[in-house]
């Protein structure tokens, strides 16, 4: 985890919030919180996938910036 110690705190915060969003979205869809329809659950999971992809790309970008 040494590679993340030189990142700016704002960048780490954005990545962390994105990962929390993904987790929250998957829990919401899986547990049916708020009684979402099937279409809503699919949408929530797709949204979680996109935000997860953003988080991965952000991490890759931060790693590349460091080198």
DSSP file (Angstrom, degrees, kcal/mol; ACC not computed):
  #  RESIDUE AA STRUCTURE BP1 BP2  ACC     N-H-->O    O-->H-N    N-H-->O    O-->H-N    TCO  KAPPA ALPHA  PHI   PSI    X-CA   Y-CA   Z-CA
    1    1 A X    >         0   0    0      0, 0.0     3,-1.2     0, 0.0     4,-0.3   0.000 360.0 360.0 360.0   7.4    0.0    0.0    0.0
    2    2 A X  G >   +     0   0    0      1,-0.2     3,-1.4     2,-0.2     4,-0.4   0.807 360.0  70.2 -61.5 -29.4    3.1    2.3   -0.2
    3    3 A X  G 3  S+     0   0    0      1,-0.3     3,-0.3     2,-0.1    -1,-0.2   0.726  97.1  50.1 -64.8 -20.8    2.0    3.4   -3.7
    4    4 A X  G X  S+     0   0    0     -3,-1.2     3,-1.1     1,-0.2    -1,-0.3   0.522  86.0  84.9 -95.7  -4.2   -0.9    5.3   -2.3
    5    5 A X  T <  S+     0   0    0     -3,-1.4    -1,-0.2    -4,-0.3    -2,-0.1   0.768  90.0  50.2 -70.8 -23.2    0.9    7.3    0.4
    6    6 A X  T 3  S+     0   0    0     -4,-0.4    -1,-0.2    -3,-0.3    -2,-0.1   0.464  86.9 109.9 -93.4  -0.3    2.0   10.0   -2.0
    7    7 A X  S <  S-     0   0    0     -3,-1.1     2,-0.2     1,-0.1    -3,-0.0  -0.381  79.6-101.4 -71.7 152.6   -1.5   10.6   -3.5
    8    8 A X     >  -     0   0    0      1,-0.1     4,-1.9    -2,-0.1     3,-0.5  -0.493  27.8-122.6 -71.2 142.9   -3.3   13.8   -2.7
    9    9 A X  H  > S+     0   0    0      1,-0.2     4,-2.3     2,-0.2     5,-0.1   0.847 110.7  56.9 -57.8 -34.7   -5.9   13.4    0.0
   10   10 A X  H  > S+     0   0    0      1,-0.2     4,-2.2     2,-0.2    -1,-0.2   0.900 106.4  49.3 -64.2 -39.6   -8.7   14.7   -2.3
   11   11 A X  H  > S+     0   0    0     -3,-0.5     4,-2.2     2,-0.2    -1,-0.2   0.908 111.2  48.8 -66.3 -41.7   -7.9   12.0   -4.8
   12   12 A X  H  X S+     0   0    0     -4,-1.9     4,-2.6     1,-0.2    -1,-0.2   0.889 110.2  52.9 -64.4 -38.9   -8.0    9.3   -2.2
   13   13 A X  H  X S+     0   0    0     -4,-2.3     4,-2.7    -5,-0.2    -2,-0.2   0.914 108.3  49.6 -63.0 -43.8  -11.3   10.7   -0.9
   14   14 A X  H  X S+     0   0    0     -4,-2.2     4,-2.2     2,-0.2    -2,-0.2   0.926 112.8  46.6 -62.8 -45.0  -12.9   10.6   -4.4
   15   15 A X  H  X S+     0   0    0     -4,-2.2     4,-2.3     2,-0.2    -2,-0.2   0.923 113.4  49.4 -63.4 -43.7  -11.8    7.0   -4.9
   16   16 A X  H  X S+     0   0    0     -4,-2.6     4,-2.4     1,-0.2    -2,-0.2   0.909 110.5  49.6 -63.2 -42.5  -13.0    6.0   -1.5
   17   17 A X  H  X S+     0   0    0     -4,-2.7     4,-2.5     1,-0.2    -1,-0.2   0.900 110.3  51.3 -64.2 -40.1  -16.4    7.6   -2.0
   18   18 A X  H  X S+     0   0    0     -4,-2.2     4,-2.1    -5,-0.2    -2,-0.2   0.917 111.0  47.5 -62.5 -42.5  -16.8    5.8   -5.4
   19   19 A X  H  X S+     0   0    0     -4,-2.3     4,-2.2     2,-0.2    -2,-0.2   0.879 112.0  49.7 -67.4 -37.1  -16.0    2.5   -3.8
   20   20 A X  H  X S+     0   0    0     -4,-2.4     4,-3.0     2,-0.2     5,-0.2   0.891 108.7  53.7 -65.8 -39.2  -18.4    3.2   -0.9
   21   21 A X  H  X S+     0   0    0     -4,-2.5     4,-2.7     2,-0.2    -2,-0.2   0.921 108.6  49.3 -59.6 -44.5  -21.1    4.1   -3.5
   22   22 A X  H  X S+     0   0    0     -4,-2.1     4,-2.5     2,-0.2     5,-0.2   0.948 113.0  46.3 -60.9 -49.1  -20.5    0.8   -5.3
   23   23 A X  H  X S+     0   0    0     -4,-2.2     4,-2.3     1,-0.2    -2,-0.2   0.930 114.1  47.9 -60.3 -46.8  -20.8   -1.2   -2.1
   24   24 A X  H  X S+     0   0    0     -4,-3.0     4,-2.5     1,-0.2    -1,-0.2   0.891 111.5  50.5 -62.0 -40.1  -23.9    0.8   -1.0
   25   25 A X  H  X S+     0   0    0     -4,-2.7     4,-2.7    -5,-0.2     5,-0.2   0.919 111.2  47.6 -64.7 -43.9  -25.6    0.3   -4.4
   26   26 A X  H  X S+     0   0    0     -4,-2.5     4,-2.7     2,-0.2     5,-0.2   0.883 112.9  48.6 -66.6 -38.0  -24.9   -3.4   -4.4
   27   27 A X  H  X S+     0   0    0     -4,-2.3     4,-2.8    -5,-0.2     6,-0.3   0.920 112.0  50.0 -65.3 -43.2  -26.3   -3.8   -0.9
   28   28 A X  H  X>S+     0   0    0     -4,-2.5     5,-1.2    -5,-0.2     4,-1.1   0.933 115.8  41.6 -60.7 -46.8  -29.4   -1.7   -1.8
   29   29 A X  H  <5S+     0   0    0     -4,-2.7    -2,-0.2     2,-0.2    -1,-0.2   0.910 118.2  46.1 -68.1 -42.0  -30.0   -3.8   -4.9
   30   30 A X  H  <5S+     0   0    0     -4,-2.7    -2,-0.2    -5,-0.2    -1,-0.2   0.887 119.0  38.8 -70.0 -39.6  -29.3   -7.1   -3.2
   31   31 A X  H  <5S-     0   0    0     -4,-2.8    -1,-0.2    -5,-0.2    -2,-0.2   0.605 103.6-127.0 -87.5 -12.1  -31.3   -6.5   -0.1
   32   32 A X  T ><5 -     0   0    0     -4,-1.1     3,-2.4    -5,-0.3    -3,-0.2   0.817  36.8-174.9  71.3  29.6  -34.1   -4.8   -1.9
   33   33 A X  T 3 <S+     0   0    0     -5,-1.2     3,-0.3    -6,-0.3    -1,-0.2  -0.382  72.8  15.9 -60.8 130.5  -33.9   -1.7    0.3
   34   34 A X  T 3  S-     0   0    0      1,-0.2    -1,-0.3    -3,-0.1    -2,-0.1   0.534 119.3 -93.7  81.2   6.1  -36.8    0.6   -0.5
   35   35 A X    <   -     0   0    0     -3,-2.4    -1,-0.2     1,-0.1    -2,-0.2   0.926  57.4-166.9  52.1  56.9  -38.5   -2.2   -2.5
   36   36 A X        -     0   0    0     -3,-0.3    -1,-0.1    -8,-0.2    -2,-0.0  -0.403  19.3-114.0 -72.4 150.7  -37.1   -1.4   -5.9
   37   37 A X     >  -     0   0    0      1,-0.1     4,-2.4    -2,-0.1     5,-0.2  -0.186  33.5 -99.1 -71.3 173.3  -38.6   -3.0   -9.0
   38   38 A X  H  > S+     0   0    0      1,-0.2     4,-2.5     2,-0.2     5,-0.2   0.916 126.5  50.8 -61.6 -43.3  -36.6   -5.5  -11.1
   39   39 A X  H  > S+     0   0    0      1,-0.2     4,-2.4     2,-0.2    -1,-0.2   0.911 110.2  49.7 -61.7 -41.7  -35.8   -2.7  -13.6
   40   40 A X  H  > S+     0   0    0      2,-0.2     4,-2.7     1,-0.2    -1,-0.2   0.895 109.7  51.2 -64.5 -40.1  -34.6   -0.5  -10.8
   41   41 A X  H  X S+     0   0    0     -4,-2.4     4,-2.3     2,-0.2    -2,-0.2   0.916 110.5  48.3 -63.7 -42.6  -32.4   -3.2   -9.3
   42   42 A X  H  X S+     0   0    0     -4,-2.5     4,-2.5     1,-0.2    -2,-0.2   0.926 112.3  49.6 -62.3 -43.3  -30.8   -3.8  -12.7
   43   43 A X  H  X S+     0   0    0     -4,-2.4     4,-2.7     1,-0.2    -2,-0.2   0.910 109.9  50.8 -61.2 -43.5  -30.2   -0.1  -13.1
   44   44 A X  H  X S+     0   0    0     -4,-2.7     4,-2.3     2,-0.2    -1,-0.2   0.912 111.7  47.3 -62.0 -43.6  -28.7    0.1   -9.6
   45   45 A X  H  X S+     0   0    0     -4,-2.3     4,-2.1     2,-0.2    -2,-0.2   0.904 112.6  49.2 -66.2 -41.3  -26.3   -2.8  -10.4
   46   46 A X  H  X S+     0   0    0     -4,-2.5     4,-2.1     2,-0.2    -2,-0.2   0.913 111.1  50.2 -63.5 -41.4  -25.3   -1.3  -13.8
   47   47 A X  H  X S+     0   0    0     -4,-2.7     4,-2.6     1,-0.2     5,-0.2   0.904 108.6  52.2 -62.6 -41.6  -24.7    2.1  -12.1
   48   48 A X  H  X S+     0   0    0     -4,-2.3     4,-2.5     1,-0.2    -1,-0.2   0.891 108.1  52.5 -61.6 -39.4  -22.5    0.4   -9.5
   49   49 A X  H  X S+     0   0    0     -4,-2.1     4,-2.1     2,-0.2    -2,-0.2   0.908 110.2  47.1 -62.8 -42.5  -20.5   -1.2  -12.3
   50   50 A X  H  X S+     0   0    0     -4,-2.1     4,-2.2     2,-0.2    -2,-0.2   0.931 113.9  46.4 -66.2 -45.4  -19.9    2.1  -14.0
   51   51 A X  H  X S+     0   0    0     -4,-2.6     4,-2.2     1,-0.2    -2,-0.2   0.882 111.4  53.1 -65.6 -37.0  -18.9    3.8  -10.8
   52   52 A X  H  X S+     0   0    0     -4,-2.5     4,-2.3    -5,-0.2    -1,-0.2   0.895 107.7  51.1 -62.6 -39.7  -16.7    0.8   -9.9
   53   53 A X  H  X S+     0   0    0     -4,-2.1     4,-2.7     2,-0.2    -2,-0.2   0.906 107.9  52.7 -62.8 -41.5  -15.0    1.2  -13.3
   54   54 A X  H  X S+     0   0    0     -4,-2.2     4,-2.5     1,-0.2    -2,-0.2   0.927 108.9  50.2 -57.8 -44.6  -14.5    4.9  -12.6
   55   55 A X  H  X S+     0   0    0     -4,-2.2     4,-2.3     2,-0.2    -2,-0.2   0.912 110.9  48.4 -62.2 -42.9  -12.8    4.0   -9.3
   56   56 A X  H  X S+     0   0    0     -4,-2.3     4,-2.6     1,-0.2    -1,-0.2   0.932 112.6  48.3 -63.1 -45.3  -10.5    1.4  -11.1
   57   57 A X  H  X S+     0   0    0     -4,-2.7     4,-2.6     1,-0.2    -2,-0.2   0.872 110.4  52.2 -63.9 -36.2   -9.6    4.0  -13.7
   58   58 A X  H  X S+     0   0    0     -4,-2.5     4,-2.4    -5,-0.2    -1,-0.2   0.917 110.3  47.7 -64.9 -43.0   -8.9    6.6  -11.1
   59   59 A X  H  X S+     0   0    0     -4,-2.3     4,-2.4     2,-0.2    -2,-0.2   0.928 112.5  48.9 -64.0 -44.6   -6.6    4.2   -9.2
   60   60 A X  H  X S+     0   0    0     -4,-2.6     4,-2.4     1,-0.2    -2,-0.2   0.926 112.2  49.3 -60.8 -44.3   -4.7    3.3  -12.4
   61   61 A X  H  X S+     0   0    0     -4,-2.6     4,-2.2     1,-0.2    -1,-0.2   0.895 110.9  49.1 -62.7 -40.5   -4.4    7.0  -13.3
   62   62 A X  H  X S+     0   0    0     -4,-2.4     4,-1.5     2,-0.2    -1,-0.2   0.884 111.0  50.2 -67.5 -37.7   -3.0    7.8   -9.9
   63   63 A X  H  X S+     0   0    0     -4,-2.4     4,-1.1     1,-0.2    -2,-0.2   0.916 112.5  46.9 -65.2 -42.0   -0.5    5.0  -10.0
   64   64 A X  H  < S+     0   0    0     -4,-2.4     3,-0.3     1,-0.2    -2,-0.2   0.879 109.0  54.7 -67.5 -36.9    0.7    6.1  -13.5
   65   65 A X  H  < S+     0   0    0     -4,-2.2    -1,-0.2     1,-0.2    -2,-0.2   0.848 103.8  56.7 -64.5 -33.6    1.0    9.7  -12.3
   66   66 A X  H  <        0   0    0     -4,-1.5    -1,-0.2     1,-0.2    -2,-0.2   0.844 360.0 360.0 -68.5 -33.3    3.2    8.6   -9.5
   67   67 A X     <        0   0    0     -4,-1.1    -1,-0.2    -3,-0.3    -2,-0.2   0.474 360.0 360.0 -82.5 360.0    5.8    6.9  -11.7
